[in-house]
């Protein structure tokens, strides 16, 4: 199965609590942290939900 690499580029401070929880669920902590995840529909949905905070590498 393929993977997708994402990077947190904006702070989730001031965002909805569910968006902050999604950032943590994707394994991201600090700005510029990178996480490599399996490319599944669930992960794609999480990425789409908080796309304004992320960059897909």
TAPE-V941277 format. One record per helix or strand of 2 or more residues. SS is the DSSP state (h for helix, s for strand). FROM is the first residue (numbers start at 1). TO is the last residue. Records with the same first field share a line. If there is no record, write none. Layout:
SS->FROM-TO + FROM-TO
//
This chain:
s->3-8 + 34-38 + 54-56
h->17-25 + 41-49 + 51-53
//
